[in-house]
Amino acid sequence: TYCGACHFSFGGSHLSELPDLSMMSSTTHEWFRDILLEGKLSFYGMANFSDVLSPEDVNALHQFLVSVQTERFKKQGKK
């Protein structure tokens, strides 16, 4: 609900100029919690979701995105 407004979809159907969350860098993975709950990228316009997401929500979301990224890389023949 919260991510889709800006990040919309993954892969070839990604229609936004904003980052495709299935292609997160290692730094983004490392900072994921701080981005969503501490506003680490607020200077780029990324919202702080600490008022609507719990740390558990953020962890679950991150694990989902890791699984999406893993599947995408498998399809591309990457590890």
C-alpha positions as CSV (number, residue, x, y, z in Angstrom):
1,T,0.0,0.0,0.0
2,Y,2.6,2.5,1.0
3,C,5.4,1.5,-1.4
4,G,3.2,1.0,-4.5
5,A,2.3,4.7,-4.7
6,C,5.9,5.6,-5.7
7,H,7.6,2.3,-6.6
8,F,4.6,0.7,-8.4
9,S,6.0,-2.6,-9.9
10,F,9.1,-4.6,-10.5
11,G,11.3,-5.5,-13.4
12,G,10.4,-4.7,-17.0
13,S,7.0,-3.3,-16.0
14,H,8.5,-0.8,-13.6
15,L,6.9,2.5,-14.8
16,S,8.4,4.9,-12.3
17,E,11.5,7.0,-12.3
18,L,11.8,6.2,-8.6
19,P,13.8,3.2,-7.6
20,D,12.7,-0.4,-8.5
21,L,12.8,-2.1,-5.1
22,S,13.6,-5.4,-6.7
23,M,17.0,-3.9,-7.6
24,M,18.1,-2.5,-4.2
25,S,21.8,-2.0,-3.7
26,S,23.6,-3.6,-0.7
27,T,23.6,-0.2,0.9
28,T,19.9,0.2,0.6
29,H,19.5,-3.3,2.2
30,E,21.7,-2.2,5.0
31,W,19.9,1.1,5.5
32,F,16.3,-0.3,4.9
33,R,15.1,0.0,8.5
34,D,16.5,3.5,8.9
35,I,15.1,4.6,5.5
36,L,11.6,3.6,6.5
37,L,11.6,4.3,10.2
38,E,14.2,7.1,10.7
39,G,13.8,9.1,7.5
40,K,17.4,8.4,6.4
41,L,16.6,9.4,2.7
42,S,14.1,12.2,3.5
43,F,16.4,14.7,1.8
44,Y,15.6,12.9,-1.4
45,G,11.8,13.0,-0.7
46,M,11.5,9.5,0.7
47,A,8.8,9.5,3.4
48,N,9.4,8.4,7.0
49,F,6.8,5.7,7.7
50,S,7.4,5.4,11.5
51,D,3.9,6.6,12.1
52,V,2.3,3.7,10.2
53,L,4.8,0.8,10.1
54,S,6.3,-1.1,13.1
55,P,9.8,-2.5,13.1
56,E,8.2,-5.9,12.5
57,D,6.3,-4.6,9.5
58,V,9.6,-3.2,8.0
59,N,11.4,-6.5,8.6
60,A,8.6,-8.4,6.9
61,L,8.6,-6.0,4.0
62,H,12.3,-6.2,3.6
63,Q,12.2,-10.0,3.6
64,F,9.6,-9.9,0.9
65,L,11.7,-7.6,-1.2
66,V,14.8,-9.9,-0.7
67,S,12.7,-12.8,-2.0
68,V,11.6,-10.7,-5.0
69,Q,15.1,-9.7,-5.7
70,T,16.4,-13.3,-5.4
71,E,13.8,-14.5,-7.9
72,R,14.6,-11.7,-10.3
73,F,18.3,-12.5,-10.2
74,K,17.6,-16.3,-10.6
75,K,15.6,-15.5,-13.8
76,Q,18.5,-13.4,-15.0
77,G,21.0,-16.1,-14.3
78,K,22.7,-14.2,-11.5
79,K,23.6,-15.3,-8.0
